[in-house]
């Protein structure tokens, strides 16, 4: 890094002294590196961080397309050289509660080497974005937390430990929370709106639950619990997956995977289409029964109708989405799902339903096969021999007829 000064805050946590600075995007891209760029030693004990993945390309797309872009702080390690901190005296700063000694300027002598301990995918994305359009980020700044370590065996060990701790103990938001708060994922936005504005889903979707202490928390998974969930059809995460499947090849599904919020007009068009497709499915009598007496279906020894269980619901909606994309009439779609056997009967027995203990069999492969079967019933072109072979393998010798 060139000889320069940056305003900063000095802090301490455990054995680490750190400095919180802000760097213009251009400086960050020019002076911050990946570990392998400053320490190319391939030996196992000298490797400082995990390899980069395609995640950086997704983040770069986010930067290029989002005016509300924002990153958390990068954690950057520095070794070599002598960065020097100089506190700033502020007249009449008693209101700062004695912390004024932590405000100052960090001066770099130009001999240091800097590499990102946490945030390497963000740095890679910044490099891509700035290279493509430097003027877009001329006023952007990134927060950087600088820590210093010695360039010896013990120093490298401390840096590796810090990287591990930062990543191991970081708590990611769960799926339920993502659906509730995400303002970029259009499927999450549509799912929330469906629960708010559609009377049917407002009654049959489980959003929260009470823990053992009686505290209400968001539902994070898709499983329904006997006794407490007998009056609901699905959880919010299941509805999210069903909406994704039901929309099929709609362009909004692609945009839900690239961190780019579509325009309000695009979301509104997707909302209209999602409602149209659900209105087709809700013509099925078993769906309507769920809004009046849902407990009757899941408490049956035969597992009840296919629309009564979350795993099967995902198979149904994916198949219906594909059928509607292919131009199959709503009458044919409703007829195919309505005539589907109960879960304890073939072809679901051994595929989705475990007859030994009366439980559902989970797994994406099973859901995909079940969806393919429903597509076949809807009149779609399906490779029947391939379907039969997949069915035989996953059921342990079962025959799909």
C-alpha positions as CSV (number, residue, x, y, z in Angstrom):
1,X,0.0,0.0,0.0
2,X,1.2,3.5,-0.7
3,X,2.3,5.8,2.1
4,X,-1.0,7.2,3.3
5,X,-3.2,8.1,6.3
6,X,-6.7,6.8,7.1
7,X,-9.0,8.0,9.8
8,X,-9.8,5.1,12.1
9,X,-11.1,3.7,15.4
10,X,-8.8,1.6,17.5
11,X,-10.3,-1.3,19.4
12,X,-9.3,-4.4,21.4
13,X,-11.0,-7.8,21.7
14,X,-9.2,-10.7,23.3
15,X,-5.6,-10.8,22.1
16,X,-6.4,-8.9,18.9
17,X,-5.9,-5.2,18.5
18,X,-7.9,-3.9,15.5
19,X,-8.5,-0.7,13.6
20,X,-11.7,0.1,11.9
21,X,-11.2,2.2,8.7
22,X,-13.1,3.1,5.6
23,X,-11.5,2.7,2.2
24,X,-12.7,4.0,-1.2
25,X,-13.6,1.1,-3.5
26,X,-10.7,2.0,-5.7
27,X,-8.1,1.8,-2.8
28,X,-9.6,-1.5,-1.6
29,X,-9.4,-3.0,-5.1
30,X,-5.8,-1.7,-5.6
31,X,-4.2,-2.5,-2.3
32,X,-6.1,-5.5,-0.7
33,X,-5.2,-9.0,-1.8
34,X,-6.1,-12.6,-1.4
35,X,-4.0,-14.7,0.8
36,X,-2.5,-16.7,-2.1
37,X,-1.4,-13.5,-3.8
38,X,0.8,-12.4,-0.8
39,X,1.6,-15.8,0.5
40,X,1.9,-18.3,-2.4
41,X,3.3,-21.1,-0.3
42,X,1.2,-24.2,-1.1
43,X,2.1,-26.0,2.1
44,X,-0.9,-27.1,4.1
45,X,0.1,-25.4,7.3
46,X,0.5,-22.1,5.4
47,X,-2.9,-22.0,3.7
48,X,-4.8,-19.1,5.2
49,X,-8.3,-19.3,3.7
50,X,-10.7,-21.3,1.6
51,X,-10.7,-21.2,-2.2
52,X,-12.9,-18.8,-4.0
53,X,-16.1,-20.0,-5.6
54,X,-18.5,-18.7,-8.2
55,X,-20.2,-16.8,-5.5
56,X,-18.2,-13.7,-6.3
57,X,-19.8,-13.5,-9.8
58,X,-23.2,-13.3,-8.1
59,X,-22.1,-10.6,-5.8
60,X,-20.6,-8.6,-8.7
61,X,-24.0,-8.8,-10.4
62,X,-25.5,-7.4,-7.2
63,X,-23.1,-4.5,-7.2
64,X,-23.6,-3.7,-10.8
65,X,-27.4,-3.7,-10.7
66,X,-28.4,-2.5,-7.2
67,X,-28.3,1.2,-6.2
68,X,-29.0,0.1,-2.7
69,X,-25.9,-2.0,-2.5
70,X,-24.2,-2.4,0.8
71,X,-21.5,-4.6,2.3
72,X,-20.5,-5.5,5.8
73,X,-16.9,-4.8,6.8
74,X,-14.0,-6.8,5.4
75,X,-11.6,-8.3,7.9
76,X,-8.1,-7.6,6.6
77,X,-4.8,-8.9,8.0
78,X,-1.6,-6.9,7.7
79,X,1.9,-8.1,8.1
80,X,5.3,-6.5,7.4
81,X,5.9,-2.8,7.6
82,X,4.9,-0.7,10.5
83,X,1.4,0.8,10.5
84,X,1.4,3.5,13.2
85,X,-1.7,4.7,15.0
86,X,-1.8,8.3,16.2
87,X,-4.7,9.4,18.5
88,X,-6.5,12.6,17.8
89,X,-7.2,15.0,20.6
90,X,-10.7,16.4,20.5
91,X,-11.4,19.5,22.6
92,X,-14.4,19.2,24.9
93,X,-14.7,15.4,24.1
94,X,-15.8,14.4,27.6
95,X,-19.2,13.3,26.1
96,X,-17.4,10.4,24.4
97,X,-17.1,8.7,27.8
98,X,-13.3,8.4,27.9
99,X,-13.1,6.6,24.5
100,X,-11.4,9.5,22.7
101,X,-8.1,7.7,22.8
102,X,-9.5,5.2,20.3
103,X,-10.1,7.8,17.6
104,X,-7.1,8.7,15.4
105,X,-5.2,8.3,12.2
106,X,-3.5,5.1,11.0
107,X,-0.4,5.8,8.9
108,X,1.0,3.1,6.6
109,X,4.6,3.2,5.5
110,X,4.0,1.4,2.2
111,X,5.9,-1.8,3.2
112,X,2.9,-3.7,4.6
113,X,1.1,-6.5,2.8
114,X,-2.7,-6.8,3.2
115,X,-4.9,-9.8,2.5
116,X,-8.5,-10.4,3.2
117,X,-9.2,-12.9,6.0
118,X,-13.0,-12.6,5.8
119,X,-14.7,-11.2,2.7
120,X,-12.6,-12.6,-0.1
121,X,-15.7,-13.2,-2.3
122,X,-16.8,-9.6,-1.8
123,X,-13.3,-8.4,-2.8
124,X,-13.3,-10.5,-5.9
125,X,-16.8,-9.1,-6.8
126,X,-15.5,-5.5,-6.2
127,X,-12.6,-6.2,-8.6
128,X,-14.9,-7.4,-11.3
129,X,-17.4,-4.5,-10.8
130,X,-14.8,-1.7,-10.7
131,X,-12.9,-3.1,-13.7
132,X,-16.2,-3.0,-15.7
133,X,-17.4,0.4,-14.6
134,X,-15.0,2.4,-12.3
135,X,-17.0,5.6,-12.4
136,X,-20.1,3.9,-10.9
137,X,-18.2,3.3,-7.6
138,X,-16.2,6.5,-7.5
139,X,-18.0,7.6,-4.3
140,X,-18.4,4.1,-2.7
141,X,-16.5,3.2,0.4
142,X,-16.1,-0.1,2.2
143,X,-15.5,-0.6,5.9
144,X,-12.3,-2.5,6.8
145,X,-11.3,-4.0,10.1
146,X,-7.5,-4.3,10.1
147,X,-5.7,-6.7,12.3
148,X,-1.9,-7.2,12.5
149,X,0.1,-10.4,12.8
150,X,3.7,-11.3,12.6
151,X,5.1,-13.1,9.5
152,X,6.2,-16.2,11.3
153,X,4.8,-19.6,12.2
154,X,2.9,-18.3,15.3
155,X,1.6,-15.3,13.4
156,X,0.2,-17.4,10.6
157,X,-1.4,-19.8,13.1
158,X,-3.1,-16.9,14.8
159,X,-4.4,-15.6,11.4
160,X,-5.7,-19.0,10.4
161,X,-7.5,-19.4,13.8
162,X,-9.1,-15.9,13.4
163,X,-10.4,-16.9,9.9
164,X,-11.8,-20.1,11.3
165,X,-13.5,-18.5,14.2
166,X,-15.0,-15.7,12.2
167,X,-16.6,-18.1,9.7
168,X,-17.4,-21.0,12.1
169,X,-19.3,-18.9,14.6
170,X,-21.0,-16.5,12.2
171,X,-24.8,-17.1,12.6
172,X,-26.6,-17.1,9.2
173,X,-30.2,-16.2,9.1
174,X,-32.4,-19.3,8.7
175,X,-34.8,-19.9,5.8
176,X,-37.8,-18.7,7.7
177,X,-36.2,-15.4,8.5
178,X,-34.9,-14.9,4.9
179,X,-38.5,-15.3,3.6
180,X,-39.8,-12.8,6.1
181,X,-37.2,-10.1,5.7
182,X,-35.7,-10.4,2.2
183,X,-36.6,-7.5,-0.1
184,X,-34.6,-8.6,-3.1
185,X,-35.8,-12.2,-3.5
186,X,-39.1,-11.9,-5.5
187,X,-40.3,-15.4,-4.4
188,X,-40.0,-14.3,-0.8
189,X,-41.9,-11.1,-1.6
190,X,-44.6,-13.0,-3.4
191,X,-44.9,-15.6,-0.6
192,X,-45.4,-12.9,2.1
193,X,-48.0,-11.2,-0.1
194,X,-49.8,-14.4,-0.7
195,X,-50.2,-15.0,3.1
196,X,-51.2,-11.4,3.7
197,X,-53.7,-11.0,0.9
198,X,-55.1,-14.4,0.2
199,X,-57.6,-15.5,2.8
200,X,-57.0,-19.2,2.2
201,X,-53.3,-19.1,2.8
202,X,-53.7,-16.7,5.7
203,X,-55.5,-19.6,7.5
204,X,-53.5,-22.7,6.5
205,X,-49.8,-21.6,6.5
206,X,-47.8,-21.9,9.7
207,X,-45.5,-18.9,10.2
208,X,-44.5,-19.0,13.8
209,X,-44.4,-21.6,16.6
210,X,-43.9,-21.6,20.4
211,X,-40.8,-23.1,21.9
212,X,-40.7,-25.0,25.1
213,X,-40.4,-21.8,27.1
214,X,-43.5,-20.5,25.4
215,X,-41.7,-17.9,23.3
216,X,-43.0,-17.5,19.7
217,X,-40.4,-17.9,17.0
218,X,-40.3,-18.2,13.2
219,X,-40.8,-21.6,11.7
220,X,-37.5,-22.5,10.0
221,X,-38.3,-25.9,8.5
222,X,-41.0,-27.6,6.4
223,X,-42.0,-30.5,8.7
224,X,-45.4,-30.3,10.4
225,X,-45.8,-31.7,13.9
226,X,-48.6,-33.9,15.0
227,X,-50.9,-32.3,17.5
228,X,-49.7,-28.7,17.2
229,X,-49.9,-28.5,13.3
230,X,-53.0,-30.5,12.7
231,X,-55.0,-27.4,11.6
232,X,-52.5,-26.1,9.0
233,X,-51.6,-27.2,5.5
234,X,-47.9,-26.2,5.3
235,X,-45.2,-23.9,6.8
236,X,-44.0,-20.7,5.3
237,X,-40.8,-22.3,3.9
238,X,-42.9,-25.0,2.1
239,X,-45.2,-22.3,0.6
240,X,-42.0,-20.5,-0.6
241,X,-40.8,-23.7,-2.4
242,X,-44.3,-24.4,-3.8
243,X,-44.5,-20.9,-5.2
244,X,-41.1,-21.4,-6.9
245,X,-42.2,-24.7,-8.4
246,X,-45.6,-23.4,-9.4
247,X,-44.1,-20.5,-11.3
248,X,-42.1,-23.0,-13.4
249,X,-40.1,-21.3,-16.0
250,X,-41.4,-17.8,-15.3
251,X,-38.5,-15.3,-15.6
252,X,-39.1,-14.2,-12.0
253,X,-37.7,-17.5,-10.8
254,X,-34.4,-16.9,-12.4
255,X,-34.2,-13.5,-10.9
256,X,-34.8,-14.9,-7.4
257,X,-31.4,-16.6,-7.6
258,X,-29.2,-13.8,-8.6
259,X,-29.7,-11.2,-5.8
260,X,-31.2,-8.7,-8.1
261,X,-34.6,-7.3,-7.1
262,X,-36.8,-7.1,-10.2
263,X,-38.8,-4.0,-10.9
264,X,-42.1,-3.4,-9.2
265,X,-43.8,-4.0,-12.5
266,X,-42.1,-7.4,-13.0
267,X,-43.1,-8.4,-9.4
268,X,-46.7,-7.4,-10.0
269,X,-46.8,-9.4,-13.2
270,X,-45.5,-12.4,-11.4
271,X,-48.0,-11.9,-8.6
272,X,-50.9,-12.0,-11.1
273,X,-49.5,-15.2,-12.7
274,X,-48.9,-16.8,-9.3
275,X,-52.5,-16.1,-8.3
276,X,-53.8,-17.5,-11.6
277,X,-51.9,-20.7,-11.1
278,X,-52.9,-21.1,-7.5
279,X,-56.6,-20.5,-8.5
280,X,-56.3,-23.5,-10.8
281,X,-54.9,-25.7,-8.0
282,X,-57.4,-24.5,-5.4
283,X,-60.2,-26.0,-7.5
284,X,-59.0,-29.4,-6.3
285,X,-61.4,-30.6,-3.6
286,X,-58.7,-31.9,-1.3
287,X,-57.1,-28.4,-1.1
288,X,-60.5,-26.9,-0.2
289,X,-61.0,-29.5,2.5
290,X,-57.8,-28.4,4.1
291,X,-59.3,-24.9,4.8
292,X,-62.2,-26.4,6.7
293,X,-61.0,-29.6,8.3
294,X,-57.3,-30.1,7.5
295,X,-56.7,-32.4,10.5
296,X,-58.7,-35.2,8.9
297,X,-56.2,-35.9,6.1
298,X,-52.9,-36.1,7.9
299,X,-54.1,-38.2,10.8
300,X,-55.3,-41.0,8.6
301,X,-53.3,-44.2,8.5
302,X,-53.3,-44.0,4.7
303,X,-51.5,-40.7,4.8
304,X,-54.4,-38.9,3.2
305,X,-54.5,-37.1,-0.2
306,X,-51.3,-36.1,-1.9
307,X,-51.9,-32.4,-1.3
308,X,-52.0,-32.9,2.5
309,X,-48.2,-33.4,3.0
310,X,-45.4,-30.8,2.5
311,X,-43.1,-33.2,0.6
312,X,-45.9,-34.1,-1.8
313,X,-47.1,-30.5,-2.1
314,X,-43.7,-29.6,-3.6
315,X,-44.0,-32.4,-6.1
316,X,-47.5,-31.3,-7.1
317,X,-46.7,-27.7,-7.5
318,X,-43.6,-28.3,-9.6
319,X,-45.5,-30.6,-11.9
320,X,-48.4,-28.2,-12.3
321,X,-46.0,-25.4,-13.0
322,X,-44.4,-27.4,-15.8
323,X,-47.8,-28.5,-17.1
324,X,-49.1,-24.9,-17.3
325,X,-45.8,-23.8,-18.9
326,X,-46.4,-26.5,-21.6
327,X,-49.9,-25.2,-22.3
328,X,-51.9,-28.0,-20.5
329,X,-55.4,-26.9,-19.8
330,X,-56.5,-26.1,-16.2
331,X,-59.2,-28.8,-16.5
332,X,-56.6,-31.4,-17.4
333,X,-54.3,-30.3,-14.6
334,X,-57.1,-30.3,-11.9
335,X,-58.3,-33.7,-13.2
336,X,-54.8,-35.3,-13.0
337,X,-54.1,-34.1,-9.4
338,X,-57.7,-34.9,-8.3
339,X,-57.4,-38.5,-9.5
340,X,-54.0,-39.0,-7.8
341,X,-54.1,-42.0,-5.4
342,X,-53.8,-41.6,-1.6
343,X,-50.3,-41.5,-0.3
344,X,-50.4,-45.1,1.0
345,X,-51.3,-46.4,-2.5
346,X,-49.1,-46.9,-5.5
347,X,-47.1,-45.2,-6.9
348,X,-46.5,-43.2,-3.7
349,X,-46.0,-46.3,-1.5
350,X,-42.3,-46.7,-1.2
351,X,-41.6,-43.5,-3.1
352,X,-43.1,-40.8,-0.8
353,X,-44.9,-43.0,1.8
354,X,-43.2,-45.4,4.2
355,X,-45.7,-48.2,4.9
356,X,-43.6,-49.6,7.8
357,X,-44.1,-46.6,10.1
358,X,-46.7,-44.5,8.2
359,X,-44.3,-41.6,7.6
360,X,-43.2,-39.6,4.6
361,X,-40.0,-40.4,2.7
362,X,-38.0,-37.2,2.0
363,X,-35.4,-36.2,-0.5
364,X,-35.2,-34.2,-3.6
365,X,-34.8,-37.2,-5.9
366,X,-38.1,-38.6,-4.6
367,X,-39.8,-35.3,-5.0
368,X,-38.5,-35.0,-8.6
369,X,-39.7,-38.5,-9.5
370,X,-43.1,-37.9,-8.0
371,X,-43.3,-34.6,-9.9
372,X,-42.4,-36.4,-13.1
373,X,-45.2,-38.9,-12.5
374,X,-47.7,-36.2,-12.2
375,X,-46.4,-34.5,-15.3
376,X,-47.0,-37.8,-17.1
377,X,-50.6,-37.9,-15.9
378,X,-51.0,-34.3,-17.1
379,X,-50.1,-35.4,-20.6
380,X,-46.5,-34.1,-20.8
381,X,-43.9,-35.9,-22.8
382,X,-41.9,-38.0,-20.2
383,X,-39.2,-40.5,-20.9
384,X,-41.2,-43.4,-19.5
385,X,-38.4,-46.0,-19.5
386,X,-36.1,-43.7,-17.7
387,X,-38.8,-42.8,-15.2
388,X,-39.5,-46.5,-14.5
389,X,-35.8,-47.2,-13.9
390,X,-35.4,-44.3,-11.5
391,X,-38.6,-45.4,-9.7
392,X,-37.2,-49.0,-9.4
393,X,-33.9,-47.9,-8.0
394,X,-35.2,-45.4,-5.4
395,X,-38.0,-47.7,-4.2
396,X,-35.7,-50.8,-4.0
397,X,-37.3,-52.8,-6.7
398,X,-40.7,-51.2,-7.0
399,X,-42.5,-51.2,-10.4
400,X,-44.1,-48.1,-11.8
401,X,-47.0,-49.0,-14.0
